[in-house]
Amino acid sequence: MTSLASSTSAATSDLRVALIGNPNTGKSTLFNALTGLRQKVGNYAGVTVERVEGRYRRPDGGQVTLVDLPGTYSLTALSPDEEIALAVLLGQEADVPQPDVVVIIADALHLERNLFLASQVIGLGLPTVLALNQFDAAEAAGITIDVPALIAALGVAVIPTVATRGDGLDALRRAIDQARSFPPADLTLPLGEPITAALAPLVLQLEASGLESPAAHVQ
């Protein structure tokens, strides 16, 4: 059982938050809206991939450090951007602590094409929030998104946002604050028994190499 003291400590401690999403989802706009001018830009060690971090203050005085990960379509790690994104999420990138919370930015206008990356990130088992950005554009296009049903399907908090107007930012900040207290997402994508059986030896090797079970499993 979590004690009141540890719960209070978790609620007031500093947070590291990673933002990830497909290109052209408004991720950088959302990052800028959350952090304002409190940002610094550099590069990840040994590569030319840009490293962007920013900060904002929580109501209790704690600090939230946001890491704006490169835009990517998957965590397959076939490109330097994908390699960096995966390494940061797994806590394997030099001088970059593993994030406490991950925010996935999805384009509400093209939600289906964003769900592949979202499913991969959620499958890592980290506290996760989905920012459903450009929600106004989806509504204008006549697209109706059942947010409660999406929450039930993904097992994470889903916050509609319009980054260009700042809509939904307060709700997103609250979800970030609370994400570590949410029940772990139980998102599994059935691959079928033959594929699951064929991949079982690889799963065992990944776990033996130190990868945590939620990230190693592929069912």
C-alpha positions as CSV (number, residue, x, y, z in Angstrom):
1,M,0.0,0.0,0.0
2,T,1.3,3.5,-0.9
3,S,1.7,5.7,2.2
4,L,0.3,9.2,2.4
5,A,3.8,10.5,2.7
6,S,5.0,8.8,-0.5
7,S,1.9,9.9,-2.4
8,T,2.5,13.5,-1.4
9,S,6.1,13.2,-2.4
10,A,5.2,11.8,-5.8
11,A,2.6,14.6,-6.3
12,T,5.1,17.4,-5.5
13,S,8.4,16.0,-7.1
14,D,9.9,17.3,-10.3
15,L,8.8,15.4,-13.4
16,R,10.6,14.5,-16.7
17,V,8.1,14.2,-19.6
18,A,8.8,13.0,-23.1
19,L,6.7,14.2,-26.0
20,I,6.5,11.9,-29.0
21,G,4.4,11.7,-32.1
22,N,4.3,11.4,-35.9
23,P,5.6,14.3,-37.9
24,N,3.0,17.1,-38.6
25,T,0.9,16.4,-35.6
26,G,1.5,19.8,-34.0
27,K,3.9,18.3,-31.5
28,S,6.4,21.2,-31.6
29,T,3.6,23.7,-31.3
30,L,2.2,21.9,-28.3
31,F,5.8,21.8,-26.8
32,N,6.1,25.5,-27.3
33,A,2.7,26.3,-25.8
34,L,3.6,24.3,-22.7
35,T,7.1,25.6,-22.2
36,G,7.1,29.2,-23.6
37,L,10.6,30.5,-23.9
38,R,12.0,28.2,-21.2
39,Q,13.8,25.9,-23.7
40,K,17.3,24.8,-24.7
41,V,18.5,23.2,-27.9
42,G,21.5,21.0,-28.4
43,N,22.3,17.6,-29.9
44,Y,22.2,14.0,-28.5
45,A,25.7,12.6,-27.8
46,G,27.5,11.4,-30.9
47,V,24.8,12.2,-33.4
48,T,23.4,15.2,-35.2
49,V,19.8,14.6,-34.0
50,E,18.5,17.8,-32.3
51,R,17.8,17.6,-28.6
52,V,15.2,20.1,-27.4
53,E,14.2,20.5,-23.7
54,G,11.9,22.9,-22.0
55,R,10.4,23.5,-18.6
56,Y,7.3,24.7,-16.8
57,R,6.3,25.0,-13.2
58,R,3.6,22.9,-11.5
59,P,1.1,24.7,-9.2
60,D,2.9,23.2,-6.2
61,G,6.2,24.7,-7.3
62,G,7.6,21.5,-8.8
63,Q,9.3,21.6,-12.1
64,V,8.3,19.7,-15.3
65,T,11.1,19.1,-17.8
66,L,9.8,18.3,-21.3
67,V,11.9,16.5,-23.8
68,D,10.6,17.0,-27.4
69,L,11.6,13.7,-29.1
70,P,12.1,13.7,-32.9
71,G,9.0,13.1,-35.0
72,T,8.7,9.4,-35.8
73,Y,6.3,6.9,-37.3
74,S,7.4,4.0,-35.2
75,L,9.8,2.7,-32.5
76,T,11.4,0.2,-35.0
77,A,14.7,2.0,-34.6
78,L,15.6,1.9,-38.3
79,S,16.7,5.6,-38.4
80,P,18.7,7.8,-36.1
81,D,15.5,9.6,-35.0
82,E,13.8,6.3,-34.2
83,E,16.9,5.0,-32.4
84,I,17.0,8.2,-30.2
85,A,13.3,8.1,-29.4
86,L,13.4,4.5,-28.3
87,A,16.6,4.9,-26.3
88,V,15.2,7.9,-24.4
89,L,12.0,6.0,-23.6
90,L,13.9,3.0,-22.4
91,G,16.3,5.1,-20.3
92,Q,19.3,4.0,-22.5
93,E,20.3,7.3,-23.9
94,A,23.5,8.8,-22.3
95,D,22.9,11.8,-20.1
96,V,19.1,11.6,-20.6
97,P,17.2,10.2,-17.7
98,Q,14.2,7.9,-18.5
99,P,11.0,10.0,-18.5
100,D,8.5,9.7,-15.7
101,V,5.6,10.3,-18.1
102,V,5.2,10.0,-21.9
103,V,2.8,12.3,-23.8
104,I,1.8,10.9,-27.3
105,I,0.7,13.7,-29.6
106,A,-1.8,12.3,-32.2
107,D,-3.5,14.2,-35.0
108,A,-7.2,13.9,-34.5
109,L,-7.8,14.6,-38.2
110,H,-5.8,11.4,-39.1
111,L,-6.1,9.4,-35.9
112,E,-5.8,5.9,-37.4
113,R,-2.4,6.5,-38.9
114,N,-1.2,7.7,-35.5
115,L,-2.4,4.7,-33.5
116,F,0.5,2.4,-34.6
117,L,3.1,4.5,-32.8
118,A,0.7,5.1,-29.9
119,S,0.3,1.3,-29.4
120,Q,4.1,0.8,-29.4
121,V,4.6,3.5,-26.9
122,I,1.8,2.4,-24.6
123,G,3.2,-1.1,-24.8
124,L,6.4,0.0,-23.1
125,G,4.5,0.2,-19.8
126,L,5.4,3.8,-18.9
127,P,2.8,6.2,-17.5
128,T,1.3,7.6,-20.7
129,V,-1.1,10.4,-21.8
130,L,-2.5,10.8,-25.3
131,A,-2.9,14.4,-26.5
132,L,-5.6,14.3,-29.3
133,N,-4.4,17.4,-31.1
134,Q,-6.0,19.4,-33.9
135,F,-9.3,18.4,-32.4
136,D,-11.0,21.4,-33.9
137,A,-9.9,20.5,-37.5
138,A,-11.3,17.0,-37.0
139,E,-14.7,18.5,-35.9
140,A,-14.7,20.9,-38.8
141,A,-14.1,18.0,-41.1
142,G,-17.2,16.2,-39.7
143,I,-15.1,13.6,-37.8
144,T,-16.5,12.4,-34.5
145,I,-14.2,10.8,-32.0
146,D,-15.6,9.0,-29.1
147,V,-13.0,10.0,-26.5
148,P,-14.4,7.8,-23.6
149,A,-14.3,4.8,-26.0
150,L,-10.7,5.7,-27.0
151,I,-9.7,5.9,-23.4
152,A,-11.2,2.4,-22.7
153,A,-9.5,0.9,-25.8
154,L,-6.0,2.3,-25.1
155,G,-6.1,2.3,-21.3
156,V,-4.6,5.8,-21.0
157,A,-5.9,9.3,-20.4
158,V,-6.9,11.0,-23.7
159,I,-7.0,14.8,-23.8
160,P,-8.4,16.8,-26.8
161,T,-6.2,19.7,-27.5
162,V,-5.8,22.6,-30.0
163,A,-2.1,23.6,-29.6
164,T,-2.4,26.6,-31.8
165,R,-5.0,28.2,-29.5
166,G,-3.8,26.7,-26.2
167,D,-7.1,24.7,-25.8
168,G,-6.8,21.7,-23.5
169,L,-3.4,22.7,-22.0
170,D,-4.6,22.9,-18.4
171,A,-6.3,19.5,-18.7
172,L,-3.1,18.1,-20.3
173,R,-1.0,19.4,-17.5
174,R,-3.4,17.9,-14.9
175,A,-3.2,14.5,-16.7
176,I,0.6,14.7,-16.7
177,D,0.6,15.4,-13.0
178,Q,-1.7,12.4,-12.3
179,A,-0.4,9.9,-14.9
180,R,1.8,8.0,-12.5
181,S,-1.2,7.3,-10.3
182,F,-3.2,5.8,-13.1
183,P,-3.5,2.0,-13.4
184,P,-1.0,0.6,-15.9
185,A,-2.4,0.3,-19.4
186,D,-3.1,-3.3,-20.4
187,L,-3.0,-2.8,-24.2
188,T,-2.3,-6.0,-26.1
189,L,-2.5,-6.5,-29.9
190,P,-3.3,-10.1,-30.7
191,L,-0.9,-11.5,-33.3
192,G,-2.3,-15.0,-33.5
193,E,-0.9,-18.1,-31.9
194,P,1.6,-19.1,-34.7
195,I,3.2,-15.7,-34.7
196,T,3.3,-15.4,-30.9
197,A,4.9,-18.9,-30.6
198,A,7.5,-18.0,-33.2
199,L,8.4,-14.9,-31.4
200,A,8.6,-16.5,-27.9
201,P,12.4,-17.2,-28.1
202,L,13.0,-13.6,-29.1
203,V,10.9,-12.4,-26.1
204,L,13.0,-14.5,-23.8
205,Q,16.2,-13.2,-25.2
206,L,15.0,-9.6,-24.8
207,E,14.1,-10.2,-21.2
208,A,17.4,-12.0,-20.5
209,S,19.2,-8.9,-21.9
210,G,17.6,-6.7,-19.3
211,L,14.6,-5.3,-21.2
212,E,11.6,-5.1,-18.9
213,S,8.7,-7.4,-19.6
214,P,6.1,-4.9,-20.9
215,A,8.6,-3.7,-23.5
216,A,9.8,-7.2,-24.5
217,H,6.4,-8.8,-25.0
218,V,4.8,-8.6,-28.4
219,Q,1.4,-10.3,-27.9
